């Protein structure tokens, strides 16, 4: 089990520093089948849901449950960084929407196409 820490700046004129910690529960023996992803709910304003472990083959439109809440994956991003002449994975991110919001967006997009 690992612990991830982020420093978040709050306020415009006075900078306050707040440390937010998220627990990552990927065991070493599970790393072959389960990978850590940074999860962000993209409904304005974007909200970080922490680092969660999911299978490596997630795709857009799939449903995931985080802390009892159902979310639908809107985007999967894999970032790489060039180190010593090789590209190495640096971050895996899931952009999610609540399932209800995802369905409303699909309905509104369909209405827009047919108008």
C-alpha angles and dihedrals in degrees: 000000000000134000122224121201130195131184113221124196115218128191132022107242100028116042113218120184120218125180116215120191129199126189117231113203104190111134118212092242090054096049093095092061103024127050132189116249129185103234122208126180102218098200104120118298095037113235127199114230092189132242115319134180119237137157114281095242101068117146138190113280095030119127123236131180120222119181092340094308120115117229133178119219112244099176139002116207127189114189125197132194128206109239124170092343095310132096111235128185111261106169142006115200135184120201107202139181127199107264093245092052091047092054092047090051091051091050093049092048089052091050090050093051093051097045 
